[in-house]
Amino acid sequence: MTKLDVLTGIDKIKVATHYELNGRRLDGEMPASLDDLGKCQVKYVELDGWKEDICDVTDFEKLPRAAQDYIRFIEKELEIPITWVGTGPAREAMFLRQ
């Protein structure tokens, strides 16, 4: 996961989880027509943000709790582990999550 630092300072982070069309959840599928796509509603989960500067963080446990929760949420939704985390613009602002 890169660019985690760009979320710093956002009070609530809205994460889109799925689309609904006419009250029906679309899981991994897209509507067949542009007309139906225009009728889709995006469903979001709101997560707490964080204010702390994370550019120098090199360990998952040292991230603010809300940043850790965000990463765990993304892992759960995508059903994949996030092992590399980018915390700033510098090349070195990346750590391997153990």
The first five atom37 places (N, CA, C, CB, O) and aatype in JSON, in Angstrom:
{
  "aatype": [12, 16, 11, 10, 3, 19, 10, 16, 7, 9, 3, 11, 9, 11, 19, 0, 16, 8, 18, 6, 10, 2, 7, 1, 1, 10, 3, 7, 6, 12, 14, 0, 15, 10, 3, 3, 10, 7, 11, 4, 5, 19, 11, 18, 19, 6, 10, 3, 7, 17, 11, 6, 3, 9, 4, 3, 19, 16, 3, 13, 6, 11, 10, 14, 1, 0, 0, 5, 3, 18, 9, 1, 13, 9, 6, 11, 6, 10, 6, 9, 14, 9, 16, 17, 19, 7, 16, 7, 14, 0, 1, 6, 0, 12, 13, 10, 1, 5],
  "atom_mask": [
    [1, 1, 1, 1, 1],
    [1, 1, 1, 1, 1],
    [1, 1, 1, 1, 1],
    [1, 1, 1, 1, 1],
    [1, 1, 1, 1, 1],
    [1, 1, 1, 1, 1],
    [1, 1, 1, 1, 1],
    [1, 1, 1, 1, 1],
    [1, 1, 1, 0, 1],
    [1, 1, 1, 1, 1],
    [1, 1, 1, 1, 1],
    [1, 1, 1, 1, 1],
    [1, 1, 1, 1, 1],
    [1, 1, 1, 1, 1],
    [1, 1, 1, 1, 1],
    [1, 1, 1, 1, 1],
    [1, 1, 1, 1, 1],
    [1, 1, 1, 1, 1],
    [1, 1, 1, 1, 1],
    [1, 1, 1, 1, 1],
    [1, 1, 1, 1, 1],
    [1, 1, 1, 1, 1],
    [1, 1, 1, 0, 1],
    [1, 1, 1, 1, 1],
    [1, 1, 1, 1, 1],
    [1, 1, 1, 1, 1],
    [1, 1, 1, 1, 1],
    [1, 1, 1, 0, 1],
    [1, 1, 1, 1, 1],
    [1, 1, 1, 1, 1],
    [1, 1, 1, 1, 1],
    [1, 1, 1, 1, 1],
    [1, 1, 1, 1, 1],
    [1, 1, 1, 1, 1],
    [1, 1, 1, 1, 1],
    [1, 1, 1, 1, 1],
    [1, 1, 1, 1, 1],
    [1, 1, 1, 0, 1],
    [1, 1, 1, 1, 1],
    [1, 1, 1, 1, 1],
    [1, 1, 1, 1, 1],
    [1, 1, 1, 1, 1],
    [1, 1, 1, 1, 1],
    [1, 1, 1, 1, 1],
    [1, 1, 1, 1, 1],
    [1, 1, 1, 1, 1],
    [1, 1, 1, 1, 1],
    [1, 1, 1, 1, 1],
    [1, 1, 1, 0, 1],
    [1, 1, 1, 1, 1],
    [1, 1, 1, 1, 1],
    [1, 1, 1, 1, 1],
    [1, 1, 1, 1, 1],
    [1, 1, 1, 1, 1],
    [1, 1, 1, 1, 1],
    [1, 1, 1, 1, 1],
    [1, 1, 1, 1, 1],
    [1, 1, 1, 1, 1],
    [1, 1, 1, 1, 1],
    [1, 1, 1, 1, 1],
    [1, 1, 1, 1, 1],
    [1, 1, 1, 1, 1],
    [1, 1, 1, 1, 1],
    [1, 1, 1, 1, 1],
    [1, 1, 1, 1, 1],
    [1, 1, 1, 1, 1],
    [1, 1, 1, 1, 1],
    [1, 1, 1, 1, 1],
    [1, 1, 1, 1, 1],
    [1, 1, 1, 1, 1],
    [1, 1, 1, 1, 1],
    [1, 1, 1, 1, 1],
    [1, 1, 1, 1, 1],
    [1, 1, 1, 1, 1],
    [1, 1, 1, 1, 1],
    [1, 1, 1, 1, 1],
    [1, 1, 1, 1, 1],
    [1, 1, 1, 1, 1],
    [1, 1, 1, 1, 1],
    [1, 1, 1, 1, 1],
    [1, 1, 1, 1, 1],
    [1, 1, 1, 1, 1],
    [1, 1, 1, 1, 1],
    [1, 1, 1, 1, 1],
    [1, 1, 1, 1, 1],
    [1, 1, 1, 0, 1],
    [1, 1, 1, 1, 1],
    [1, 1, 1, 0, 1],
    [1, 1, 1, 1, 1],
    [1, 1, 1, 1, 1],
    [1, 1, 1, 1, 1],
    [1, 1, 1, 1, 1],
    [1, 1, 1, 1, 1],
    [1, 1, 1, 1, 1],
    [1, 1, 1, 1, 1],
    [1, 1, 1, 1, 1],
    [1, 1, 1, 1, 1],
    [1, 1, 1, 1, 1]
  ],
  "atom_positions": [
    [[0.86, -1.15, 0.0], [0.0, 0.0, 0.0], [0.91, 1.22, 0.0], [-0.98, -0.01, 1.22], [1.77, 1.37, 0.87]],
    [[0.72, 2.09, -0.98], [1.5, 3.31, -1.04], [0.62, 4.52, -0.73], [2.17, 3.46, -2.41], [-0.61, 4.44, -0.75]],
    [[1.27, 5.62, -0.46], [0.61, 6.91, -0.26], [-0.32, 6.96, 0.94], [-0.17, 7.26, -1.47], [-1.27, 7.74, 0.96]],
    [[-0.06, 6.14, 1.95], [-0.86, 6.18, 3.17], [-0.8, 7.58, 3.8], [-0.37, 5.12, 4.18], [-1.75, 8.04, 4.43]],
    [[0.33, 8.25, 3.61], [0.52, 9.58, 4.2], [-0.44, 10.63, 3.65], [1.93, 10.03, 3.96], [-0.73, 11.61, 4.34]],
    [[-0.93, 10.47, 2.43], [-1.82, 11.49, 1.86], [-3.19, 11.51, 2.56], [-2.01, 11.25, 0.36], [-3.96, 12.44, 2.37]],
    [[-3.47, 10.5, 3.34], [-4.73, 10.47, 4.08], [-4.63, 11.19, 5.43], [-5.17, 9.03, 4.31], [-5.64, 11.43, 6.09]],
    [[-3.41, 11.54, 5.84], [-3.21, 12.25, 7.1], [-3.97, 13.57, 7.07], [-1.72, 12.49, 7.36], [-3.9, 14.32, 6.1]],
    [[-4.69, 13.85, 8.15], [-5.41, 15.1, 8.27], [-6.87, 15.04, 7.85], [0.0, 0.0, 0.0], [-7.6, 16.02, 8.0]],
    [[-7.29, 13.91, 7.32], [-8.69, 13.73, 6.94], [-9.44, 13.19, 8.16], [-8.84, 12.76, 5.69], [-9.07, 12.15, 8.7]],
    [[-10.48, 13.89, 8.59], [-11.2, 13.48, 9.8], [-11.89, 12.13, 9.64], [-12.23, 14.52, 10.16], [-11.77, 11.26, 10.51]],
    [[-12.61, 11.95, 8.55], [-13.31, 10.69, 8.26], [-12.93, 10.26, 6.85], [-14.88, 10.85, 8.41], [-12.99, 11.06, 5.91]],
    [[-12.53, 9.01, 6.7], [-12.14, 8.46, 5.4], [-13.27, 7.6, 4.89], [-10.81, 7.64, 5.51], [-13.62, 6.59, 5.5]],
    [[-13.84, 8.0, 3.77], [-14.92, 7.23, 3.16], [-14.32, 6.23, 2.18], [-15.96, 8.16, 2.45], [-13.6, 6.6, 1.25]],
    [[-14.62, 4.95, 2.4], [-14.12, 3.88, 1.54], [-15.31, 3.24, 0.84], [-13.31, 2.82, 2.38], [-16.22, 2.73, 1.49]],
    [[-15.31, 3.28, -0.49], [-16.38, 2.64, -1.25], [-16.22, 1.12, -1.13], [-16.35, 3.1, -2.74], [-15.14, 0.58, -1.35]],
    [[-17.31, 0.45, -0.8], [-17.26, -1.0, -0.63], [-17.98, -1.76, -1.73], [-17.84, -1.38, 0.7], [-17.61, -2.89, -2.06]],
    [[-19.02, -1.14, -2.29], [-19.76, -1.82, -3.36], [-20.76, -0.85, -3.99], [-20.48, -3.08, -2.82], [-20.97, 0.26, -3.52]],
    [[-21.35, -1.32, -5.07], [-22.43, -0.59, -5.74], [-23.75, -1.31, -5.5], [-22.14, -0.44, -7.26], [-23.78, -2.52, -5.3]],
    [[-24.83, -0.53, -5.54], [-26.16, -1.12, -5.53], [-26.94, -0.57, -6.71], [-26.9, -0.82, -4.19], [-26.86, 0.61, -7.04]],
    [[-27.71, -1.45, -7.34], [-28.57, -1.08, -8.46], [-29.97, -1.58, -8.13], [-28.06, -1.68, -9.82], [-30.2, -2.78, -7.99]],
    [[-30.9, -0.65, -8.03], [-32.29, -0.98, -7.69], [-32.38, -1.82, -6.41], [-32.95, -1.73, -8.85], [-33.17, -2.76, -6.33]],
    [[-31.56, -1.46, -5.41], [-31.59, -2.15, -4.14], [-30.83, -3.47, -4.1], [0.0, 0.0, 0.0], [-30.8, -4.13, -3.07]],
    [[-30.23, -3.86, -5.22], [-29.49, -5.13, -5.29], [-28.0, -4.85, -5.25], [-29.87, -5.93, -6.57], [-27.49, -4.04, -6.03]],
    [[-27.32, -5.51, -4.35], [-25.87, -5.35, -4.22], [-25.17, -5.99, -5.41], [-25.37, -5.97, -2.9], [-25.45, -7.14, -5.77]],
    [[-24.25, -5.24, -6.01], [-23.45, -5.76, -7.11], [-22.08, -6.13, -6.56], [-23.33, -4.72, -8.28], [-21.28, -5.25, -6.24]],
    [[-21.81, -7.41, -6.46], [-20.53, -7.88, -5.94], [-19.66, -8.34, -7.1], [-20.73, -9.02, -4.92], [-19.89, -9.41, -7.68]],
    [[-18.66, -7.54, -7.42], [-17.72, -7.93, -8.46], [-18.28, -7.91, -9.86], [0.0, 0.0, 0.0], [-17.69, -8.49, -10.77]],
    [[-19.39, -7.26, -10.05], [-19.96, -7.17, -11.39], [-20.33, -5.72, -11.68], [-21.21, -8.08, -11.52], [-20.54, -4.92, -10.77]],
    [[-20.4, -5.4, -12.95], [-20.78, -4.06, -13.38], [-22.06, -4.17, -14.2], [-19.64, -3.37, -14.2], [-22.3, -5.2, -14.84]],
    [[-22.87, -3.12, -14.18], [-24.09, -3.13, -15.0], [-23.75, -3.26, -16.49], [-24.91, -1.86, -14.75], [-22.68, -2.84, -16.93]],
    [[-24.66, -3.83, -17.24], [-24.43, -4.07, -18.66], [-24.59, -2.81, -19.51], [-25.39, -5.13, -19.16], [-24.11, -2.77, -20.64]],
    [[-25.26, -1.79, -18.96], [-25.48, -0.58, -19.77], [-25.05, 0.67, -19.0], [-26.96, -0.47, -20.17], [-25.01, 0.68, -17.77]],
    [[-24.73, 1.72, -19.74], [-24.38, 2.99, -19.11], [-25.57, 3.58, -18.37], [-23.87, 3.98, -20.16], [-25.39, 4.25, -17.35]],
    [[-26.77, 3.33, -18.87], [-27.97, 3.81, -18.2], [-28.08, 3.21, -16.8], [-29.22, 3.46, -19.03], [-28.34, 3.93, -15.83]],
    [[-27.87, 1.9, -16.69], [-27.9, 1.25, -15.38], [-26.74, 1.72, -14.5], [-27.85, -0.27, -15.53], [-26.91, 1.89, -13.29]],
    [[-25.59, 1.93, -15.09], [-24.45, 2.41, -14.32], [-24.77, 3.77, -13.69], [-23.19, 2.52, -15.22], [-24.39, 4.03, -12.54]],
    [[-25.46, 4.61, -14.43], [-25.86, 5.92, -13.91], [-26.85, 5.83, -12.76], [0.0, 0.0, 0.0], [-26.97, 6.77, -11.97]],
    [[-27.55, 4.72, -12.66], [-28.53, 4.53, -11.58], [-27.91, 3.9, -10.33], [-29.67, 3.66, -12.07], [-28.56, 3.82, -9.29]],
    [[-26.68, 3.45, -10.44], [-26.03, 2.79, -9.31], [-25.77, 3.77, -8.17], [-24.71, 2.15, -9.75], [-25.49, 4.94, -8.39]],
    [[-25.89, 3.25, -6.97], [-25.53, 3.99, -5.77], [-24.25, 3.38, -5.2], [-26.69, 3.98, -4.72], [-24.14, 2.16, -5.08]],
    [[-23.3, 4.23, -4.87], [-22.07, 3.78, -4.25], [-22.31, 3.69, -2.74], [-20.87, 4.73, -4.58], [-22.84, 4.62, -2.13]],
    [[-21.92, 2.59, -2.16], [-22.05, 2.4, -0.72], [-20.67, 2.53, -0.07], [-22.68, 1.01, -0.39], [-19.68, 1.98, -0.56]],
    [[-20.63, 3.27, 1.02], [-19.37, 3.6, 1.68], [-19.37, 3.12, 3.12], [-19.13, 5.09, 1.63], [-20.41, 2.92, 3.74]],
    [[-18.17, 2.93, 3.63], [-17.92, 2.76, 5.05], [-17.06, 3.95, 5.45], [-17.21, 1.36, 5.38], [-16.12, 4.3, 4.75]],
    [[-17.39, 4.57, 6.58], [-16.61, 5.7, 7.07], [-15.7, 5.23, 8.19], [-17.53, 6.84, 7.57], [-16.14, 4.64, 9.17]],
    [[-14.42, 5.5, 8.01], [-13.42, 5.14, 9.03], [-12.82, 6.42, 9.62], [-12.31, 4.25, 8.42], [-12.77, 7.45, 8.96]],
    [[-12.38, 6.33, 10.85], [-11.73, 7.48, 11.47], [-10.39, 7.75, 10.79], [-11.52, 7.24, 12.98], [-9.67, 6.83, 10.41]],
    [[-10.08, 9.02, 10.65], [-8.79, 9.43, 10.12], [-7.8, 9.68, 11.26], [0.0, 0.0, 0.0], [-8.08, 9.37, 12.42]],
    [[-6.65, 10.23, 10.91], [-5.62, 10.53, 11.9], [-4.95, 11.86, 11.54], [-4.58, 9.39, 11.97], [-4.96, 12.28, 10.38]],
    [[-4.38, 12.49, 12.53], [-3.73, 13.79, 12.36], [-2.2, 13.7, 12.42], [-4.23, 14.76, 13.42], [-1.51, 14.59, 11.94]],
    [[-1.69, 12.64, 13.01], [-0.25, 12.5, 13.22], [0.5, 12.37, 11.9], [0.03, 11.3, 14.1], [0.03, 11.72, 10.96]],
    [[1.68, 12.99, 11.84], [2.56, 12.85, 10.68], [3.16, 11.45, 10.72], [3.69, 13.95, 10.67], [3.75, 11.06, 11.73]],
    [[3.02, 10.69, 9.65], [3.5, 9.3, 9.63], [4.7, 9.11, 8.7], [2.39, 8.38, 9.2], [5.13, 7.98, 8.48]],
    [[5.25, 10.21, 8.17], [6.33, 10.1, 7.17], [7.58, 9.39, 7.69], [6.71, 11.46, 6.7], [8.33, 8.82, 6.9]],
    [[7.82, 9.43, 8.99], [9.01, 8.78, 9.54], [8.72, 7.43, 10.19], [9.66, 9.68, 10.55], [9.61, 6.82, 10.77]],
    [[7.48, 6.96, 10.09], [7.11, 5.7, 10.73], [7.67, 4.54, 9.91], [5.57, 5.58, 10.87], [7.52, 4.49, 8.69]],
    [[8.33, 3.6, 10.6], [8.92, 2.45, 9.92], [8.46, 1.13, 10.52], [10.44, 2.53, 9.98], [9.06, 0.08, 10.28]],
    [[7.38, 1.18, 11.3], [6.88, -0.02, 11.94], [5.35, 0.09, 12.05], [7.53, -0.23, 13.35], [4.84, 1.13, 12.47]],
    [[4.65, -0.96, 11.69], [3.19, -0.95, 11.71], [2.64, -0.54, 13.07], [2.65, -2.31, 11.34], [1.7, 0.25, 13.15]],
    [[3.22, -1.07, 14.13], [2.73, -0.8, 15.49], [2.91, 0.66, 15.9], [3.45, -1.7, 16.48], [2.27, 1.11, 16.86]],
    [[3.76, 1.39, 15.21], [3.97, 2.81, 15.54], [3.05, 3.74, 14.74], [5.43, 3.19, 15.28], [3.05, 4.95, 14.97]],
    [[2.29, 3.19, 13.82], [1.29, 4.0, 13.11], [0.17, 4.37, 14.08], [0.72, 3.23, 11.88], [-0.09, 3.65, 15.04]],
    [[-0.5, 5.5, 13.84], [-1.69, 5.8, 14.65], [-2.7, 4.67, 14.55], [-2.33, 7.15, 14.21], [-2.8, 4.01, 13.51]],
    [[-3.45, 4.44, 15.61], [-4.42, 3.34, 15.65], [-5.37, 3.41, 14.45], [-5.23, 3.38, 16.96], [-5.7, 2.37, 13.87]],
    [[-5.82, 4.6, 14.08], [-6.76, 4.74, 12.95], [-6.11, 4.31, 11.64], [-7.25, 6.19, 12.84], [-6.79, 3.75, 10.79]],
    [[-4.82, 4.56, 11.45], [-4.12, 4.13, 10.24], [-4.01, 2.6, 10.22], [-2.71, 4.78, 10.16], [-4.16, 1.97, 9.17]],
    [[-3.73, 2.01, 11.37], [-3.69, 0.55, 11.47], [-5.06, -0.04, 11.13], [-3.24, 0.11, 12.89], [-5.15, -1.02, 10.39]],
    [[-6.1, 0.57, 11.67], [-7.46, 0.09, 11.41], [-7.81, 0.2, 9.93], [-8.48, 0.87, 12.24], [-8.47, -0.68, 9.38]],
    [[-7.37, 1.27, 9.29], [-7.61, 1.45, 7.85], [-6.94, 0.32, 7.06], [-7.07, 2.83, 7.38], [-7.56, -0.27, 6.17]],
    [[-5.7, 0.03, 7.36], [-4.98, -1.04, 6.66], [-5.66, -2.38, 6.89], [-3.5, -1.11, 7.12], [-5.84, -3.15, 5.95]],
    [[-6.04, -2.66, 8.12], [-6.73, -3.93, 8.42], [-8.07, -4.03, 7.68], [-6.96, -4.06, 9.93], [-8.45, -5.1, 7.21]],
    [[-8.79, -2.92, 7.59], [-10.07, -2.9, 6.88], [-9.85, -3.23, 5.4], [-10.76, -1.53, 7.03], [-10.57, -4.06, 4.83]],
    [[-8.86, -2.6, 4.77], [-8.57, -2.86, 3.36], [-8.18, -4.32, 3.16], [-7.44, -1.92, 2.85], [-8.63, -4.96, 2.2]],
    [[-7.36, -4.85, 4.05], [-6.98, -6.27, 3.96], [-8.2, -7.17, 4.02], [-6.01, -6.64, 5.1], [-8.33, -8.11, 3.23]],
    [[-9.1, -6.88, 4.94], [-10.29, -7.71, 5.1], [-11.19, -7.63, 3.86], [-11.08, -7.28, 6.35], [-11.67, -8.65, 3.37]],
    [[-11.4, -6.43, 3.37], [-12.27, -6.25, 2.19], [-11.7, -6.91, 0.95], [-12.47, -4.77, 1.92], [-12.44, -7.52, 0.17]],
    [[-10.39, -6.8, 0.75], [-9.76, -7.35, -0.45], [-9.34, -8.81, -0.28], [-8.56, -6.53, -0.82], [-9.02, -9.5, -1.25]],
    [[-9.36, -9.26, 0.96], [-8.96, -10.64, 1.3], [-7.53, -10.94, 0.87], [-9.92, -11.63, 0.64], [-7.23, -12.03, 0.36]],
    [[-6.65, -9.96, 1.08], [-5.22, -10.14, 0.81], [-4.43, -9.41, 1.9], [-4.83, -9.61, -0.61], [-4.89, -8.4, 2.43]],
    [[-3.25, -9.91, 2.23], [-2.43, -9.2, 3.22], [-1.72, -8.01, 2.58], [-1.4, -10.16, 3.84], [-1.33, -8.05, 1.41]],
    [[-1.57, -6.96, 3.35], [-0.77, -5.81, 2.93], [0.55, -5.91, 3.67], [-1.51, -4.43, 3.21], [0.58, -5.8, 4.9]],
    [[1.63, -6.13, 2.95], [2.92, -6.34, 3.59], [3.85, -5.14, 3.47], [3.6, -7.56, 3.0], [4.65, -4.89, 4.37]],
    [[3.76, -4.39, 2.38], [4.57, -3.18, 2.22], [3.67, -1.97, 2.41], [5.26, -3.15, 0.82], [2.58, -1.89, 1.84]],
    [[4.14, -1.03, 3.22], [3.36, 0.18, 3.51], [4.24, 1.4, 3.25], [2.84, 0.17, 4.99], [5.32, 1.54, 3.81]],
    [[3.75, 2.29, 2.38], [4.44, 3.54, 2.09], [3.86, 4.65, 2.95], [0.0, 0.0, 0.0], [2.65, 4.87, 2.97]],
    [[4.75, 5.36, 3.66], [4.3, 6.37, 4.62], [4.74, 7.78, 4.27], [4.79, 6.02, 5.99], [4.54, 8.7, 5.07]],
    [[5.35, 7.98, 3.12], [5.8, 9.31, 2.74], [6.34, 9.34, 1.33], [0.0, 0.0, 0.0], [6.42, 8.31, 0.66]],
    [[6.72, 10.54, 0.87], [7.16, 10.69, -0.52], [8.57, 10.17, -0.79], [7.1, 12.12, -0.9], [8.9, 9.89, -1.94]],
    [[9.41, 10.04, 0.23], [10.78, 9.58, 0.02], [10.82, 8.08, -0.27], [11.65, 9.9, 1.26], [9.96, 7.32, 0.18]],
    [[11.8, 7.69, -1.02], [11.97, 6.28, -1.37], [12.1, 5.42, -0.11], [13.21, 6.09, -2.26], [11.63, 4.28, -0.08]],
    [[12.74, 5.96, 0.91], [12.96, 5.23, 2.14], [11.72, 5.18, 3.04], [14.11, 5.84, 2.9], [11.71, 4.46, 4.03]],
    [[10.69, 5.93, 2.7], [9.48, 5.98, 3.54], [8.56, 4.8, 3.22], [8.72, 7.32, 3.33], [7.42, 4.97, 2.78]],
    [[9.1, 3.62, 3.45], [8.37, 2.39, 3.16], [8.85, 1.35, 4.16], [8.59, 1.91, 1.67], [10.04, 1.3, 4.48]],
    [[7.94, 0.53, 4.64], [8.39, -0.52, 5.54], [7.66, -1.82, 5.21], [8.15, -0.12, 7.01], [6.56, -1.84, 4.68]],
    [[8.34, -2.89, 5.56], [7.8, -4.24, 5.41], [7.09, -4.6, 6.69], [8.92, -5.28, 5.07], [7.67, -4.55, 7.78]],
    [[5.84, -4.95, 6.56], [5.04, -5.33, 7.72], [5.27, -6.79, 8.03], [3.53, -5.07, 7.47], [5.09, -7.66, 7.17]],
    [[5.68, -7.06, 9.24], [6.0, -8.44, 9.65], [4.76, -9.2, 10.03], [6.98, -8.45, 10.82], [4.84, -10.37, 10.4]]
  ]
}
